[in-house]
């Protein structure tokens, strides 16, 4: 596979944005079975669900929720950046869009985390 023109290093910000987008998608895909299991507890075993919800009030789980919201925001903004590059007629600086997407993702995750604690 040929590298994109002008991008010759894996340290390039756009390659790092690509990896972050892929890893965030993988993290979200790994989270989904756990999420569906907890939703199933609401229907099948409400007592176990209440026990699980009590566990979610710990600091470690809130930190994990921060990570989950960050992954979700990174994946969403990374996808929007890619759609803008493919569908819009203008071609903005890609590094700037990647940096803005990551910064916005971190801001959203931090706001969620501050509200959770």
BAMIMAR-864764 format. One line per 5 residues: number of its first residue (from 1); their letters; for each residue y, x negated, z of C-alpha. Coordinates in nm, 2 decimals, decimal comma, always signed. Example, Ala and Ser with C-alpha at 12.3 -4.5 7.8 and 13.67 -1.06 7.14 Angstrom:
! BAMIMAR-864764
1> as> -0,45:-1,23:+0,78 ~ -0,11:-1,37:+0,71 $
This chain:
! BAMIMAR-864764
1> xxxxx> +0,00:+0,00:+0,00 ~ +0,34:-0,14:-0,10 ~ +0,61:-0,15:+0,16 ~ +0,93:+0,04:+0,10 ~ +1,19:-0,16:-0,08 $
6> xxxxx> +1,41:-0,35:+0,16 ~ +1,18:-0,30:+0,46 ~ +0,97:-0,61:+0,50 ~ +0,94:-0,64:+0,88 ~ +0,76:-0,43:+1,14 $
11> xxxxx> +1,06:-0,50:+1,37 ~ +1,28:-0,29:+1,13 ~ +1,43:+0,01:+1,31 ~ +1,30:+0,25:+1,05 ~ +0,94:+0,12:+1,09 $
16> xxxxx> +0,99:+0,17:+1,47 ~ +1,12:+0,52:+1,41 ~ +0,80:+0,59:+1,20 ~ +0,58:+0,46:+1,47 ~ +0,76:+0,66:+1,74 $
21> xxxxx> +0,73:+0,98:+1,53 ~ +0,35:+0,92:+1,48 ~ +0,29:+0,84:+1,85 ~ +0,49:+1,14:+1,97 ~ +0,28:+1,36:+1,74 $
26> xxxxx> -0,04:+1,21:+1,87 ~ +0,08:+1,26:+2,23 ~ +0,16:+1,62:+2,17 ~ -0,17:+1,68:+2,00 ~ -0,35:+1,53:+2,30 $
31> xxxxx> -0,15:+1,75:+2,53 ~ -0,24:+2,08:+2,35 ~ -0,60:+2,12:+2,49 ~ -0,47:+2,08:+2,84 ~ -0,20:+2,33:+2,78 $
36> xxxxx> -0,45:+2,58:+2,63 ~ -0,68:+2,53:+2,93 ~ -0,40:+2,61:+3,17 ~ -0,31:+2,92:+2,97 ~ -0,68:+3,03:+2,98 $
41> xxxxx> -0,67:+3,00:+3,36 ~ -0,40:+3,26:+3,37 ~ -0,64:+3,51:+3,22 ~ -0,97:+3,40:+3,37 ~ -0,91:+3,25:+3,71 $
46> xxxxx> -0,56:+3,32:+3,86 ~ -0,65:+3,15:+4,19 ~ -0,72:+2,82:+4,01 ~ -0,40:+2,87:+3,82 ~ -0,21:+2,90:+4,14 $
51> xxxxx> -0,37:+2,58:+4,27 ~ -0,28:+2,40:+3,95 ~ +0,08:+2,53:+3,96 ~ +0,11:+2,39:+4,32 ~ +0,00:+2,05:+4,18 $
56> xxxxx> +0,28:+2,06:+3,92 ~ +0,55:+2,05:+4,19 ~ +0,47:+1,68:+4,26 ~ +0,70:+1,40:+4,14 ~ +0,44:+1,24:+3,92 $
61> xxxxx> +0,39:+1,56:+3,73 ~ +0,76:+1,61:+3,69 ~ +0,78:+1,25:+3,55 ~ +0,50:+1,34:+3,31 ~ +0,69:+1,66:+3,21 $
66> xxxxx> +0,99:+1,43:+3,13 ~ +0,77:+1,23:+2,90 ~ +0,63:+1,54:+2,74 ~ +0,98:+1,68:+2,67 ~ +1,09:+1,34:+2,54 $
71> xxxxx> +0,78:+1,33:+2,30 ~ +0,86:+1,68:+2,18 ~ +1,23:+1,60:+2,12 ~ +1,15:+1,27:+1,95 ~ +0,90:+1,45:+1,72 $
76> xxxxx> +1,14:+1,73:+1,64 ~ +1,44:+1,51:+1,56 ~ +1,22:+1,26:+1,37 ~ +1,09:+1,55:+1,16 ~ +1,44:+1,68:+1,10 $
81> xxxxx> +1,56:+1,33:+1,00 ~ +1,27:+1,31:+0,75 ~ +1,34:+1,66:+0,61 ~ +1,71:+1,57:+0,57 ~ +1,62:+1,25:+0,38 $
86> xxxxx> +1,39:+1,44:+0,15 ~ +1,58:+1,76:+0,09 ~ +1,95:+1,69:+0,11 ~ +2,12:+1,55:-0,20 ~ +2,31:+1,28:-0,01 $
91> xxxxx> +2,15:+0,98:+0,14 ~ +2,30:+0,89:+0,48 ~ +2,23:+0,56:+0,65 ~ +1,87:+0,60:+0,78 ~ +1,91:+0,36:+1,07 $
96> xxxxx> +2,19:+0,57:+1,21 ~ +1,99:+0,89:+1,18 ~ +1,70:+0,73:+1,35 ~ +1,92:+0,60:+1,64 ~ +2,09:+0,94:+1,67 $
101> xxxxx> +1,75:+1,12:+1,68 ~ +1,62:+0,89:+1,95 ~ +1,94:+0,92:+2,16 ~ +1,94:+1,30:+2,13 ~ +1,58:+1,31:+2,23 $
106> xxxxx> +1,64:+1,10:+2,53 ~ +1,94:+1,30:+2,63 ~ +1,74:+1,63:+2,61 ~ +1,46:+1,48:+2,81 ~ +1,69:+1,35:+3,08 $
111> xxxxx> +1,87:+1,68:+3,11 ~ +1,53:+1,85:+3,15 ~ +1,43:+1,59:+3,41 ~ +1,75:+1,63:+3,61 ~ +1,70:+2,01:+3,62 $
116> xx> +1,34:+1,97:+3,73 ~ +1,41:+1,74:+4,03 $
